[in-house]
């Protein structure tokens, strides 16, 4: 990484990994904004193109924070905002000119065919600017009977099988607490875009990148897929536990729950001795991990019957001394208040606002990219499009 920390003409520190790159986001909700926020956190200049009434997620509250839903604020920092009428050919032509003149990357997640139907397609733009990296972020992916259908995170968690392995056996299916498919798709989009940019450095050619919510959801099921295809057994819900490791779950304590991860025989031996039951080590039902998996209900119930008599903190201290991995189940306020979280400095203040947001979970030469700005108010950066509204021709 360069040690030059001067500010370039786009307001980004030159030492940021993606300083000098311009990204156009034509998307909304969570997945596309997560992808472009990652690129923005890495130093890219991100311009968010929104419909006239804004990204739907601006109103996904309460709670609201500094004029928009907190959910929106969490995934739209370090971006400019331009609002357009997607039915107005003059405005779309201006967006095309903006892309051809300034953009390195375009990420779009509008419903299938919307932009292409208005003449704003990857094929058309890349015919004028072959170096452009265009990312299509869709619901079900291109090809197949569902490719034209819209999709949302909980639909994908259901359809790809995530809900079938989440929650307690015998109880209704549940989704994960937050949108792992949306956020995962954003991460895959950012990864693929970075790979395309890396290739462009060698070939001077961009490409079309494709990611989708459904493909991301299926990828999250990769381990379950391997287990099913190798055994023929459909994975079941394991609550807080894991299908193939025992003991490896949350156990009730006197004041909460503690996750214990005794993932090998040596750790299980330490746990047995700590709990005062070394005889478990000679019980054939618990002699190996496959045996413990087979008899999980027996061993788990025996462990919990002991742990419920002490506080989580008491067990955590004892297990730490014994070298047994464990963690209390914390609420978000507890996690944010923990000294480890504070020491990492990952919760960052946002300039010119009263907000604090979760920063990027990566550091470069020991430095975490700083939040440069909160999300822009809707259409606050209309001036960025103005020069292209009346341009006589496309400037490649």
C-alpha positions as CSV (number, residue, x, y, z in Angstrom):
1,X,0.0,0.0,0.0
2,X,1.2,3.5,-0.8
3,X,2.2,5.7,2.1
4,X,0.9,8.8,0.2
5,X,-2.2,10.0,2.1
6,X,-2.9,13.1,-0.1
7,X,-6.5,13.7,-1.2
8,X,-7.2,13.2,-4.9
9,X,-9.7,15.3,-6.9
10,X,-12.5,12.9,-6.0
11,X,-12.1,13.4,-2.3
12,X,-10.5,10.0,-1.5
13,X,-7.2,9.4,0.2
14,X,-4.7,8.3,-2.4
15,X,-3.5,5.5,-0.1
16,X,-7.0,3.8,-0.2
17,X,-6.7,0.6,-2.2
18,X,-9.4,1.6,-4.8
19,X,-8.7,5.3,-4.9
20,X,-9.3,6.7,-8.4
21,X,-12.0,4.2,-9.3
22,X,-15.5,5.3,-10.0
23,X,-18.4,2.9,-9.3
24,X,-22.0,3.5,-10.4
25,X,-24.7,1.7,-8.4
26,X,-28.1,1.3,-10.0
27,X,-29.7,-0.8,-7.3
28,X,-31.6,-0.8,-4.1
29,X,-32.5,-2.7,-0.9
30,X,-29.5,-4.5,0.7
31,X,-27.4,-6.7,-1.6
32,X,-26.3,-4.2,-4.2
33,X,-25.7,-1.4,-1.6
34,X,-23.6,-3.8,0.4
35,X,-21.4,-4.6,-2.6
36,X,-20.8,-0.9,-3.5
37,X,-20.3,0.0,0.1
38,X,-17.4,-2.5,0.3
39,X,-15.9,-0.9,-2.8
40,X,-16.5,2.6,-1.3
41,X,-14.9,1.6,2.0
42,X,-11.9,0.5,0.0
43,X,-11.6,4.0,-1.5
44,X,-13.7,3.9,-4.7
45,X,-15.9,6.8,-5.5
46,X,-19.5,5.5,-5.5
47,X,-22.4,7.2,-7.2
48,X,-25.8,5.7,-6.3
49,X,-28.5,6.2,-9.0
50,X,-32.0,6.0,-7.3
51,X,-35.6,6.2,-8.5
52,X,-37.3,9.5,-7.8
53,X,-38.8,8.4,-4.5
54,X,-35.5,6.8,-3.5
55,X,-34.2,3.3,-2.6
56,X,-37.0,1.4,-0.8
57,X,-34.7,0.7,2.1
58,X,-34.7,4.5,3.0
59,X,-38.1,3.8,4.5
60,X,-37.5,0.4,6.0
61,X,-37.9,1.5,9.6
62,X,-38.3,2.3,12.4
63,X,-35.8,2.9,13.7
64,X,-34.7,5.9,11.6
65,X,-31.4,7.8,12.0
66,X,-30.4,11.1,10.5
67,X,-33.3,11.2,8.1
68,X,-33.3,7.6,6.8
69,X,-33.9,4.1,8.1
70,X,-31.0,2.8,10.2
71,X,-30.9,-0.3,7.9
72,X,-30.3,2.0,5.0
73,X,-27.6,4.0,6.8
74,X,-25.8,0.8,7.6
75,X,-25.2,-0.1,4.0
76,X,-25.0,3.2,2.1
77,X,-22.1,5.2,3.6
78,X,-19.4,6.7,1.4
79,X,-21.8,7.3,-1.6
80,X,-23.2,10.1,-3.6
81,X,-26.9,10.1,-4.5
82,X,-28.6,11.0,-7.8
83,X,-32.4,10.5,-8.3
84,X,-33.8,10.0,-11.8
85,X,-37.0,9.1,-13.6
86,X,-36.2,5.7,-15.2
87,X,-38.9,6.3,-17.8
88,X,-37.2,9.6,-18.9
89,X,-35.0,8.8,-21.9
90,X,-33.2,12.1,-21.5
91,X,-32.1,11.3,-17.9
92,X,-31.2,7.7,-18.9
93,X,-29.1,9.1,-21.7
94,X,-27.3,11.3,-19.2
95,X,-26.6,8.3,-17.0
96,X,-25.1,6.6,-20.0
97,X,-22.9,9.5,-20.7
98,X,-21.8,9.7,-17.1
99,X,-20.9,6.0,-17.2
100,X,-19.0,6.2,-20.4
101,X,-17.1,9.3,-19.3
102,X,-16.3,8.4,-15.7
103,X,-17.2,4.9,-14.6
104,X,-14.9,1.9,-14.1
105,X,-17.7,-0.3,-12.7
106,X,-21.5,-0.4,-13.0
107,X,-23.5,-2.6,-10.6
108,X,-27.1,-3.0,-11.3
109,X,-29.8,-4.9,-9.5
110,X,-33.0,-3.6,-11.0
111,X,-35.7,-6.1,-12.1
112,X,-34.6,-8.2,-15.1
113,X,-34.8,-6.4,-18.4
114,X,-35.6,-2.9,-17.0
115,X,-32.4,-1.2,-17.9
116,X,-31.8,-3.1,-21.2
117,X,-35.4,-2.2,-22.2
118,X,-34.4,1.4,-21.9
119,X,-31.2,1.0,-23.9
120,X,-28.9,0.9,-20.9
121,X,-27.3,-2.5,-21.2
122,X,-23.9,-4.1,-20.6
123,X,-23.6,-5.0,-24.3
124,X,-24.3,-1.4,-25.5
125,X,-22.1,0.3,-22.9
126,X,-19.2,-2.1,-23.3
127,X,-19.3,-1.8,-27.1
128,X,-18.4,1.9,-26.4
129,X,-16.1,1.2,-23.4
130,X,-14.6,-2.3,-23.4
131,X,-12.7,-1.6,-20.2
132,X,-16.0,-1.3,-18.3
133,X,-16.8,-3.9,-15.6
134,X,-20.5,-4.5,-15.5
135,X,-22.1,-6.5,-12.6
136,X,-25.6,-7.9,-12.9
137,X,-26.9,-8.7,-9.4
138,X,-30.2,-10.7,-9.7
139,X,-32.6,-12.9,-7.8
140,X,-32.4,-16.3,-9.4
141,X,-29.6,-15.9,-11.8
142,X,-29.6,-15.9,-15.6
143,X,-31.1,-18.9,-17.4
144,X,-33.7,-21.3,-16.0
145,X,-37.4,-21.1,-15.5
146,X,-37.2,-18.6,-12.6
147,X,-34.6,-16.2,-14.1
148,X,-37.2,-13.4,-14.6
149,X,-38.7,-13.6,-11.2
150,X,-37.9,-11.1,-8.4
151,X,-36.6,-12.3,-5.1
152,X,-35.9,-11.3,-1.5
153,X,-33.6,-12.7,1.2
154,X,-36.2,-14.8,3.1
155,X,-37.5,-16.3,-0.1
156,X,-34.0,-17.5,-0.9
157,X,-33.4,-18.8,2.6
158,X,-36.5,-20.9,2.1
159,X,-36.0,-22.0,-1.5
160,X,-32.4,-22.9,-1.2
161,X,-32.9,-25.0,2.0
162,X,-31.3,-22.7,4.6
163,X,-34.4,-22.6,6.6
164,X,-34.6,-26.4,6.6
165,X,-31.4,-26.5,8.6
166,X,-31.9,-23.5,10.8
167,X,-33.8,-23.6,14.1
168,X,-34.8,-26.4,16.5
169,X,-35.8,-29.8,15.2
170,X,-39.6,-30.3,15.5
171,X,-40.3,-26.6,15.4
172,X,-41.3,-24.3,12.6
173,X,-38.5,-23.1,10.2
174,X,-36.9,-19.8,10.9
175,X,-34.7,-17.5,8.9
176,X,-31.4,-16.2,10.3
177,X,-31.7,-13.0,12.3
178,X,-30.4,-10.7,9.6
179,X,-30.1,-10.9,5.8
180,X,-27.2,-13.3,5.2
181,X,-28.2,-14.0,1.6
182,X,-28.4,-10.3,0.7
183,X,-25.2,-9.5,2.5
184,X,-23.5,-12.6,1.2
185,X,-24.5,-11.7,-2.4
186,X,-23.1,-8.2,-1.9
187,X,-19.8,-9.7,-0.7
188,X,-19.7,-12.1,-3.7
189,X,-20.4,-9.2,-6.1
190,X,-17.6,-7.2,-4.6
191,X,-15.2,-10.2,-4.8
192,X,-16.1,-10.8,-8.4
193,X,-15.8,-7.2,-9.3
194,X,-12.3,-7.0,-7.7
195,X,-11.3,-10.1,-9.6
196,X,-12.5,-8.5,-12.9
197,X,-10.6,-5.3,-12.1
198,X,-7.5,-7.3,-11.4
199,X,-7.8,-9.1,-14.7
200,X,-8.4,-5.7,-16.4
201,X,-5.0,-4.5,-15.2
202,X,-3.4,-7.2,-17.3
203,X,-5.7,-7.2,-20.3
204,X,-7.2,-3.7,-20.4
205,X,-10.6,-5.5,-20.9
206,X,-13.5,-5.4,-18.6
207,X,-16.2,-8.0,-18.5
208,X,-19.8,-8.8,-17.3
209,X,-20.0,-10.2,-13.8
210,X,-23.1,-12.1,-12.7
211,X,-24.2,-12.9,-9.1
212,X,-27.6,-13.8,-7.6
213,X,-29.3,-14.2,-4.3
214,X,-30.2,-17.8,-5.2
215,X,-26.7,-18.8,-6.1
216,X,-25.4,-17.3,-2.9
217,X,-28.0,-19.1,-0.9
218,X,-27.1,-22.4,-2.6
219,X,-23.4,-21.7,-1.9
220,X,-24.2,-21.3,1.8
221,X,-25.6,-24.8,1.6
222,X,-22.3,-26.2,0.2
223,X,-21.4,-28.3,3.3
224,X,-25.0,-29.6,3.6
225,X,-24.9,-30.5,-0.1
226,X,-21.7,-32.5,0.3
227,X,-23.1,-34.2,3.4
228,X,-26.3,-35.1,1.6
229,X,-24.7,-36.3,-1.6
230,X,-22.2,-38.4,0.2
231,X,-24.6,-40.0,2.7
232,X,-28.1,-39.8,1.1
233,X,-29.4,-38.3,4.4
234,X,-31.1,-35.0,4.4
235,X,-29.5,-32.7,7.0
236,X,-31.8,-31.8,9.9
237,X,-32.0,-28.7,12.1
238,X,-29.5,-28.8,15.0
239,X,-30.5,-25.6,16.9
240,X,-27.3,-24.0,18.0
241,X,-25.3,-27.1,17.4
242,X,-23.5,-28.6,14.4
243,X,-24.5,-31.8,12.5
244,X,-21.1,-33.4,12.6
245,X,-19.4,-32.2,15.8
246,X,-20.4,-33.0,19.4
247,X,-20.3,-31.3,21.9
248,X,-20.6,-28.1,19.9
249,X,-23.6,-26.0,20.9
250,X,-25.1,-23.6,23.4
251,X,-25.8,-25.0,26.8
252,X,-28.2,-23.4,29.3
253,X,-26.5,-22.0,32.4
254,X,-28.0,-20.4,35.5
255,X,-28.3,-17.0,33.9
256,X,-28.1,-17.6,30.1
257,X,-26.4,-19.7,27.6
258,X,-22.8,-20.6,26.9
259,X,-21.6,-22.1,23.6
260,X,-19.0,-24.8,24.1
261,X,-16.9,-26.0,21.2
262,X,-15.1,-29.2,22.2
263,X,-14.3,-30.0,18.6
264,X,-11.8,-32.8,19.1
265,X,-11.0,-35.7,21.5
266,X,-8.4,-33.7,23.4
267,X,-10.9,-30.9,24.1
268,X,-13.6,-33.4,25.0
269,X,-11.2,-35.0,27.5
270,X,-10.6,-31.6,29.1
271,X,-14.3,-30.9,29.3
272,X,-15.0,-34.2,30.9
273,X,-12.4,-33.6,33.6
274,X,-13.6,-30.1,34.2
275,X,-17.2,-31.3,34.6
276,X,-16.0,-34.0,37.1
277,X,-16.9,-36.9,34.9
278,X,-13.6,-38.5,33.6
279,X,-15.5,-41.8,33.3
280,X,-17.2,-40.5,30.2
281,X,-13.9,-40.9,28.5
282,X,-14.1,-44.7,28.8
283,X,-17.8,-44.9,27.7
284,X,-17.8,-46.4,24.2
285,X,-20.7,-44.0,23.2
286,X,-18.4,-41.0,23.6
287,X,-15.0,-42.4,22.7
288,X,-14.8,-40.7,19.3
289,X,-16.5,-37.7,17.6
290,X,-18.6,-40.0,15.3
291,X,-19.8,-41.9,18.4
292,X,-20.6,-38.7,20.1
293,X,-22.6,-37.5,17.1
294,X,-24.5,-40.7,17.1
295,X,-25.3,-40.3,20.8
296,X,-25.6,-36.5,20.9
297,X,-28.8,-36.3,22.8
298,X,-27.3,-38.4,25.6
299,X,-24.1,-36.5,26.1
300,X,-25.5,-33.1,25.5
301,X,-28.2,-33.6,28.1
302,X,-25.7,-34.8,30.6
303,X,-23.5,-31.7,30.0
304,X,-26.4,-29.3,30.3
305,X,-27.7,-31.0,33.5
306,X,-24.4,-29.9,35.1
307,X,-23.9,-26.5,33.5
308,X,-27.3,-25.2,34.5
309,X,-26.2,-24.9,38.1
310,X,-23.6,-22.2,37.5
311,X,-23.4,-18.7,35.9
312,X,-22.2,-18.4,32.4
313,X,-19.2,-16.3,33.6
314,X,-18.2,-18.9,36.1
315,X,-18.2,-21.6,33.4
316,X,-16.4,-19.3,31.0
317,X,-13.6,-18.6,33.5
318,X,-13.2,-22.3,34.3
319,X,-13.2,-23.3,30.6
320,X,-10.7,-20.6,29.7
321,X,-8.4,-21.9,32.4
322,X,-8.8,-25.4,31.0
323,X,-8.2,-24.4,27.4
324,X,-11.7,-25.2,26.2
325,X,-13.2,-22.8,23.6
326,X,-16.4,-21.2,24.7
327,X,-18.4,-18.0,24.4
328,X,-21.5,-16.6,26.1
329,X,-24.5,-15.8,23.9
330,X,-24.4,-12.0,24.0
331,X,-27.0,-9.5,22.9
332,X,-25.8,-6.7,20.6
333,X,-25.5,-4.2,23.4
334,X,-23.2,-6.6,25.3
335,X,-21.1,-7.3,22.2
336,X,-20.6,-3.6,21.5
337,X,-19.7,-3.0,25.1
338,X,-17.1,-5.8,25.3
339,X,-13.5,-4.7,25.6
340,X,-12.5,-6.8,22.6
341,X,-14.9,-4.9,20.4
342,X,-13.8,-1.6,21.7
343,X,-10.1,-2.5,21.2
344,X,-10.6,-3.4,17.6
345,X,-12.0,0.1,16.8
346,X,-14.4,-1.4,14.3
347,X,-17.4,0.7,15.4
348,X,-16.6,4.0,13.7
349,X,-18.0,7.5,14.1
350,X,-19.5,9.1,11.0
351,X,-18.2,12.6,10.1
352,X,-20.8,15.4,10.4
353,X,-23.4,13.2,12.0
354,X,-24.3,11.7,15.4
355,X,-24.1,8.2,13.9
356,X,-21.7,5.4,14.7
357,X,-21.6,2.5,12.3
358,X,-19.9,-0.9,12.0
359,X,-16.8,-0.3,9.9
360,X,-15.1,-2.6,7.4
361,X,-13.9,-5.9,9.0
362,X,-10.4,-5.6,7.3
363,X,-7.3,-3.6,7.9
364,X,-4.4,-2.6,5.6
365,X,-1.0,-2.2,7.2
366,X,-2.8,-2.1,10.6
367,X,-5.2,0.6,9.5
368,X,-9.0,0.1,9.1
369,X,-10.5,2.2,6.3
370,X,-12.3,5.1,7.9
371,X,-15.9,6.1,7.2
372,X,-15.6,9.2,5.1
373,X,-19.3,10.2,5.0
374,X,-22.8,9.2,5.9
375,X,-25.3,8.3,3.2
376,X,-26.3,11.2,1.0
377,X,-29.8,12.6,1.2
378,X,-31.9,11.6,-1.8
379,X,-30.6,13.4,-4.9
380,X,-28.1,15.5,-2.9
381,X,-25.6,15.1,-5.7
382,X,-27.7,15.9,-8.7
383,X,-25.0,18.2,-9.9
384,X,-22.8,15.2,-10.8
385,X,-25.3,14.3,-13.6
386,X,-26.0,17.9,-14.7
387,X,-23.1,18.2,-17.1
388,X,-24.4,15.1,-19.0
389,X,-28.0,16.1,-19.4
390,X,-27.5,18.2,-22.5
391,X,-24.3,16.6,-23.9
392,X,-24.4,16.4,-27.7
393,X,-22.8,13.1,-27.9
394,X,-21.4,10.3,-25.8
395,X,-17.8,10.9,-24.6
396,X,-16.1,7.6,-24.3
